[in-house]
Amino acid sequence: MPRLVLCLLLVVIGCGRPGADEASDPADNASALNTLTADEAADGWRLLFDGQTTEGWRNFKSEDVGPQWQVEDGTLTLTEAGGGDIVTEETFENFELVLEWKIAEGGNSGIFFNVVESDAYATVFETGPEYQLLDDERAADNEDPTHRAGANYDLHAPSEDVVRPAGAWNTTRIVVNDGRVQHYLNGTKIVDYELWTDAWREAVANSKFAEMEGYGRARSGHIALQDHGDRVWFRNIKIRPLSDEQAAPDDA
């Protein structure tokens, strides 16, 4: 084969391989889903979803999980509206949370943290800040930048548009450490803010949460996944509690 033709053939073959900007789908290796590597376990990571059951989760202020939340093909999915928001049985303070999600066309959902269960609150969003999940292209709530995928909902817009289209898997990372909150989406840091500061209080006062006295005040709480009425899938949900001696890297 002529050398030039061989070189061109190698280039074409190489173009089909996933690179740094096109991660391979972990579903290609089903045995790797919802598992920890030895290094992750040694670093203190834990699974919040075992890939087979809803163990460790329940509806907000309930002991049960709505039947609309199902485990399908190694994913935790809201199959239809009416399942209600679900929360972790445990509460967390400082942590690093990583998970993968995808959403149906036009879909809307969210991840909340520092959610407080009390008779004083009827919903998870009365206390917990939200990492927004959205089909930015088609969802009805896509006009306000603070409502787009990866935003701190209604307070801080993502700095870049790095969300993948509806039906494609996205990787979210949330770091909460002594009041500093960082949102990552598909490897890019897109939101960075400090809880309980003057700037935080001003942002809340200018948001739809201004009249919610408990919003964003808790120092710890449950993690919640939202039922916004749209189909959404989650997998590889992992958390690493952080201690004073075990701070999360700033831009890993």
Backbone hydrogen bonds, N-H to C=O, Kabsch-Sander energy under -0.5 kcal/mol:
donor,donor_aa,acceptor,acceptor_aa,energy
6,L,2,P,-2.2
7,C,3,R,-2.2
8,L,4,L,-2.2
9,L,5,V,-2.2
10,L,6,L,-2.0
11,V,7,C,-1.9
12,V,8,L,-2.2
13,I,9,L,-2.3
14,G,10,L,-2.4
15,C,11,V,-1.7
16,G,12,V,-0.6
16,G,13,I,-1.2
17,R,14,G,-1.6
22,E,19,G,-1.2
28,D,25,D,-2.6
29,N,26,P,-2.0
32,A,29,N,-2.1
33,L,30,A,-1.3
35,T,32,A,-0.9
41,A,37,T,-2.4
42,A,38,A,-2.2
43,D,39,D,-1.7
44,G,41,A,-1.3
45,W,40,E,-2.5
46,R,239,I,-2.4
48,L,237,I,-3.0
49,F,237,I,-0.8
57,W,54,T,-2.0
58,R,87,V,-1.9
59,N,64,D,-3.9
60,F,85,D,-2.1
62,S,59,N,-1.7
66,G,83,G,-0.7
69,W,66,G,-2.2
70,Q,68,Q,-0.7
70,Q,77,T,-2.9
72,E,70,Q,-0.6
72,E,75,T,-2.2
75,T,72,E,-1.5
76,L,234,F,-2.9
77,T,70,Q,-3.1
77,T,75,T,-0.7
78,L,232,V,-2.0
79,T,68,Q,-3.2
79,T,77,T,-0.8
83,G,80,E,-0.7
86,I,225,L,-2.2
87,V,58,R,-3.4
88,T,223,I,-2.3
89,E,56,G,-2.4
92,F,221,G,-2.9
95,F,176,V,-2.2
96,E,240,R,-1.5
97,L,174,I,-3.0
98,V,238,K,-2.8
99,L,172,T,-2.2
100,E,235,R,-2.5
101,W,170,N,-2.2
102,K,233,W,-1.6
104,A,231,R,-2.3
107,G,104,A,-2.4
109,S,133,L,-2.7
111,I,131,Y,-2.2
112,F,224,A,-2.5
113,F,129,P,-1.4
115,V,222,H,-2.3
118,S,116,V,-0.6
121,Y,118,S,-1.7
126,E,123,T,-0.8
127,T,124,V,-1.3
128,G,124,V,-2.5
131,Y,111,I,-3.4
132,Q,130,E,-0.7
132,Q,151,A,-2.4
133,L,109,S,-2.4
135,D,107,G,-2.2
136,D,134,L,-1.2
139,A,135,D,-2.7
142,N,139,A,-0.7
147,H,144,D,-2.3
148,R,145,P,-1.2
150,G,132,Q,-3.1
151,A,148,R,-2.4
152,N,156,H,-2.3
153,Y,130,E,-2.2
153,Y,151,A,-1.1
154,D,146,T,-2.3
155,L,152,N,-2.7
156,H,152,N,-2.4
159,S,190,I,-1.9
162,V,160,E,-0.9
167,G,103,I,-1.5
168,A,165,P,-2.2
170,N,101,W,-2.9
172,T,99,L,-3.0
172,T,170,N,-0.5
173,R,184,Y,-1.8
174,I,97,L,-2.7
175,V,182,Q,-2.2
176,V,95,F,-2.8
176,V,174,I,-0.5
177,N,180,R,-2.6
180,R,177,N,-1.9
181,V,193,Y,-3.2
182,Q,175,V,-2.3
183,H,191,V,-2.5
184,Y,173,R,-2.8
185,L,188,T,-2.5
186,N,171,T,-3.3
188,T,185,L,-1.6
190,I,183,H,-2.7
191,V,183,H,-1.4
193,Y,181,V,-2.4
195,L,179,G,-3.4
197,T,194,E,-0.7
201,R,197,T,-2.6
202,E,198,D,-2.2
203,A,199,A,-2.1
204,V,200,W,-2.5
205,A,201,R,-2.2
206,N,202,E,-1.1
207,S,204,V,-1.9
210,A,207,S,-1.4
212,M,209,F,-2.0
213,E,211,E,-0.9
215,Y,212,M,-1.7
216,G,127,T,-2.6
217,R,214,G,-1.4
221,G,92,F,-2.1
222,H,115,V,-2.6
224,A,112,F,-2.0
225,L,86,I,-2.6
226,Q,110,G,-2.1
228,H,226,Q,-0.8
230,D,108,N,-0.5
232,V,78,L,-0.9
233,W,102,K,-2.6
234,F,76,L,-1.8
235,R,100,E,-1.9
238,K,98,V,-3.2
238,K,236,N,-0.8
239,I,46,R,-2.7
240,R,96,E,-2.4
242,L,94,N,-2.5
246,Q,243,S,-1.2
252,A,249,P,-0.6
